[in-house]
Amino acid sequence: MLSSFFITLILLGALQGFIISILLFVSKKNKQANRLLSALIFFISLACFNLYGNYKDWFGSDWLRFFADLIPLVVAMPIGPLIYFYIRSSIDTNFILLKKDRKHFYPVIVDLVPSVIVLIYFIGLITGLFKNNPGPWGNFIDTYNVYADIPRWLSITIYLWQSYKYLSAYKAKHASLNGHTNNFKWLQLFTNIFLVFQCIWFIYLVPYVIPRYTNMMLDTFDWYPIYIPLAIMIYWLGIKGYIVSQQEYTAAKKTAPGTTLSADTINQIIAVLKRSMEEDKLYLDPNLNLGLLSEKTAITQKNISAVLNQYMYKSFNEFVNEYRVAAFKEKILQSETEHLTIAGVAFECGFSSQATFQRTFKQITGMSPSEFRNMAIQTQ
């Protein structure tokens, strides 16, 4: 009776997760952050639904069982990067996923191996290369799935630690924001909940990966210690995450304190300011100041300052220098700039002073430019 309740709970969590994923993905509010959260909830929901299907022997259908083996339903390696980039997108409205960020998702190959093996076996079977003897193949996949949980756990833990460091650096930098926004508090809680889950998973994982205890863990506890918390997390992530995304949008529609700007005007100013940086690349001009930006965008200096300070929570210099630092991080890794010094690349990205560049880069990234370049080269 109790197992039936747990199985039903897992199914309901998965179904709600799929629904919330769709709502977040199609939302026009804070698109990048919501789509990252959508993908995160979807992958967790998919894993829960996979477990439910296994409990129900894929509803007695040989075809469903075949597709469940062929299509990867447990995709855990992207979860860590999705957590980290969701937090960055929620905190920094200027953050954009670049092509070089795709490498964070390459380890998904760990999750694809079982499906690739099934595909190879199936092709070999229909072409006559292999005999109809799935036993050894299934045993290999079962063994692989046990040890694949180690890199999965490590990946999520590492990215959670990076997320925690990012939030801590933001908190230190913006200590004057009176306890920070509700969004920041949500992201702190979001990170802490995942850290708690990682601890639960670790307690289960240690004996599980020891061969003599693997079957004992499954026979005694099954997967309930992992998937029941996951189902609960889906409920919480889906409801709370969706509510927070709506609240943040509602806050954006209100007039910033101390101004008489309408919500539509605020949104228009933000769009123009971002376009002036992302498309017109005004940040490349080392002489760019508030007056020049006002002239280029046809927005008064007072309104630019009001929107930056009261809505985007940053000064003019912070707004511009974030784009310059992002440009430097991309340009320093290109072969065309190998002949340039770090300072030379910084000047090409709009900085007019090496000292200002060094200080700004350290404040934004938490490391020196040379440390960033060396780390990036090592990971390429």
PyMOL commands that set and color helices and strands:
alter all, ss='L'
color gray80, all
select helices_A, chain A and resi 2-26+31-55+57-60+62-70+79-91+99-127+135-173+182-208+211-221+224-253+263-278+282-284+290-297+301-310+316-331+335-337+342-348+354-365+369-379
alter helices_A, ss='H'
color red, helices_A
deselect
rebuild
show_as cartoon
